Amino acid sequence: MGFQKSLVEMISMNGRKVMITGGAGGIGLATAKRFAEAGAEIYLVDLDRRRLTRARKSIQEEFNVDVETFKADLSEKKEIDALWKDIEGSEPDVLINNAGIYVFKDFLEIDEQFLKRVMKVNFESVFWMCQNFIKSRLKKGGVIINVGSIEAIMPFAFGLVHYDAGKTSVLALTRALARDFSKKGFRINAVIPGGIETSGVKKLKKETVMSLDVDMMKLGMEFKSRLPMRRFGDPDEVARVMIFLASDLASYMTGALIPVDGGFLSA
């Protein structure tokens, strides 16, 4: 018996629309470029309009695909609902919940306002985006990929209790939705990045050196020494896993939590 589809056909995103939150930079932008390369129409969602414009121009020039941008504050449910109303009738086939905020703060100094903001962006936005996506495609199915963190499984850095709690919630949400909606044609998985050298991480490294923050320097060295691959990852290395999960290559995968961490969780 021959193959039903070739590898090229299974990885192709021609005719599909892919929505990526936090798509103006870092892992989000790297992912958008890989999906554009595979032929997808791209919906980029971000809070920074200027970075969105740059990202759209970069993708269009490189891959000549349709790119639409949407400025939205994902900490506000009303803006999430407005986004989905705006694209009614042209909903994405694939949703990638990548947006998140990564801020160090001592647990004993966290106040209610700070915690609410972090949880709204890092967890509640994922919840509401998934709900809108599933509602809009209840008779068609689709693919959701949520972005977690190794911190959700193995807390390593001090000052990230709030972040860890939010990302742990994302992983639980992913598996619960997979249980409830896979029978309706949805595949819902999560990637768990760790040690990825995004522009934000590079900025944090530079600030750490400039401020001579010894504790942060020590943390960085300890983290890298624990990586079996002895190097940090590139955002594109996460993007490649996401396009695999969205493609027909992963047709029998749902509820999976896939580490992309250079082996950190194994060390």
NORHUDA-V524332 format. One record per residue. N is the residue number from 0. SS is DSSP state (H for helix, E for strand, C for the rest). NEAR is the number of other C-alpha atoms within 8 Angstrom. D_LAST is the distance of its C-alpha to the last C-alpha in Angstrom with 2 decimals. Layout:
n->(N	N)
ss->(SS	SS)
near->(NEAR	NEAR)
d_last->(D_LAST	D_LAST)
//
This chain:
n->(0	1	2	3	4	5	6	7	8	9	10	11	12	13	14	15	16	17	18	19	20	21	22	23	24	25	26	27	28	29	30	31	32	33	34	35	36	37	38	39	40	41	42	43	44	45	46	47	48	49	50	51	52	53	54	55	56	57	58	59	60	61	62	63	64	65	66	67	68	69	70	71	72	73	74	75	76	77	78	79	80	81	82	83	84	85	86	87	88	89	90	91	92	93	94	95	96	97	98	99	100	101	102	103	104	105	106	107	108	109	110	111	112	113	114	115	116	117	118	119	120	121	122	123	124	125	126	127	128	129	130	131	132	133	134	135	136	137	138	139	140	141	142	143	144	145	146	147	148	149	150	151	152	153	154	155	156	157	158	159	160	161	162	163	164	165	166	167	168	169	170	171	172	173	174	175	176	177	178	179	180	181	182	183	184	185	186	187	188	189	190	191	192	193	194	195	196	197	198	199	200	201	202	203	204	205	206	207	208	209	210	211	212	213	214	215	216	217	218	219	220	221	222	223	224	225	226	227	228	229	230	231	232	233	234	235	236	237	238	239	240	241	242	243	244	245	246	247	248	249	250	251	252	253	254	255	256	257	258	259	260	261	262	263	264	265	266)
ss->(C	C	C	C	C	C	H	H	H	H	H	C	C	C	C	C	E	E	E	E	E	C	C	C	C	H	H	H	H	H	H	H	H	H	H	H	H	C	C	C	E	E	E	E	E	E	C	C	H	H	H	H	H	H	H	H	H	H	H	H	H	H	H	C	C	C	E	E	E	E	E	C	C	C	C	C	H	H	H	H	H	H	H	H	H	H	C	C	C	C	C	C	C	E	E	E	E	C	C	C	C	C	C	C	C	C	H	H	H	C	C	H	H	H	H	H	H	H	H	H	H	H	H	H	H	H	H	H	H	H	H	H	H	H	H	H	C	C	C	C	C	E	E	E	E	E	E	C	C	H	H	H	C	C	C	C	C	C	C	C	H	H	H	H	H	H	H	H	H	H	H	H	H	H	H	H	H	H	H	H	H	H	H	H	C	E	E	E	E	E	E	E	E	C	C	E	C	C	H	H	H	H	H	H	H	H	H	H	H	H	C	C	C	H	H	H	H	H	H	H	H	H	H	H	H	H	C	C	C	C	C	C	E	C	H	H	H	H	H	H	H	H	H	H	H	H	C	H	H	H	C	C	C	C	C	C	E	E	E	E	C	C	C	H	H	H	C)
near->(2	3	5	4	6	7	7	6	7	10	12	9	10	8	7	11	12	14	12	15	12	15	18	14	11	11	13	15	12	12	16	13	10	12	13	13	8	10	12	14	13	15	13	17	15	16	9	8	8	6	9	15	9	9	12	12	8	8	14	11	7	6	9	7	11	7	11	8	11	9	10	10	9	11	9	9	9	6	10	14	9	8	10	10	7	6	8	8	4	5	11	11	9	13	13	12	13	12	11	7	8	5	6	7	8	9	9	4	6	9	6	6	6	8	10	8	9	13	12	12	14	15	13	10	14	12	10	10	10	10	8	10	11	10	7	8	10	8	5	7	11	11	11	14	15	15	12	13	12	13	12	13	7	7	8	5	7	7	8	12	8	10	14	12	9	13	14	11	9	15	13	8	9	13	12	9	11	14	8	7	10	12	6	9	9	12	15	16	17	14	16	13	13	13	9	11	11	10	8	8	9	9	8	8	8	8	8	12	9	7	6	6	9	7	6	8	10	8	9	8	8	8	8	11	8	9	12	9	6	9	7	9	11	9	13	10	9	13	13	10	10	11	12	11	12	11	12	9	9	9	7	4	9	9	14	9	9	8	10	12	13	13	10	10	8	4	7)
d_last->(42.14	41.05	38.23	39.24	37.77	36.61	33.16	34.99	36.67	33.52	31.67	34.85	35.25	38.99	40.94	38.01	37.57	34.13	33.74	30.86	30.62	29.51	30.66	32.19	29.16	25.45	23.65	26.91	29.10	26.86	26.89	30.65	31.25	29.48	31.47	34.59	34.07	33.99	37.30	36.55	38.64	36.49	36.83	35.09	34.89	34.24	35.86	36.64	39.72	39.84	36.32	37.14	40.22	38.37	35.73	38.50	40.44	37.50	36.66	40.32	41.11	38.24	38.46	41.86	40.82	41.96	39.93	40.88	39.59	39.69	39.43	38.27	36.88	34.43	34.53	38.06	38.60	42.11	40.80	38.41	41.38	43.61	41.19	41.33	45.09	45.40	43.84	45.54	46.62	44.11	40.80	37.59	36.30	32.68	31.28	28.10	27.32	25.44	27.28	25.69	25.92	23.25	24.91	23.72	25.98	25.97	26.14	29.40	31.00	30.48	33.82	34.92	35.71	32.33	30.44	32.86	32.40	28.60	28.70	31.57	29.77	26.19	27.20	30.96	31.53	29.16	31.06	34.44	33.58	32.44	35.59	37.86	36.31	36.63	40.14	41.23	40.05	40.61	42.87	40.91	37.21	34.58	30.94	28.81	25.39	23.87	21.26	18.70	15.73	12.08	13.87	15.66	12.80	10.66	13.21	12.10	15.38	18.57	21.66	20.35	21.29	23.91	21.70	19.03	21.98	23.47	20.50	19.82	23.51	23.21	20.77	23.15	26.08	24.74	24.47	27.76	29.61	28.40	29.80	33.06	33.83	32.44	35.72	37.55	36.00	33.05	29.52	27.14	23.43	20.78	18.29	15.29	14.93	12.56	13.21	16.53	19.22	22.22	25.49	24.71	21.53	23.65	26.35	24.13	22.99	26.68	27.81	25.32	26.73	30.27	30.11	28.38	25.94	24.11	21.77	20.65	20.37	18.14	15.92	15.76	14.96	12.15	10.64	11.26	10.04	6.43	7.02	6.73	10.26	11.39	13.71	14.60	15.90	19.58	21.27	22.81	19.57	19.42	23.17	23.02	20.95	23.47	26.42	25.08	24.79	28.27	29.85	31.44	28.60	26.74	29.93	28.47	25.46	25.83	23.81	20.55	17.58	15.92	12.72	13.46	10.60	9.71	6.53	5.34	5.60	3.80	0.00)
//
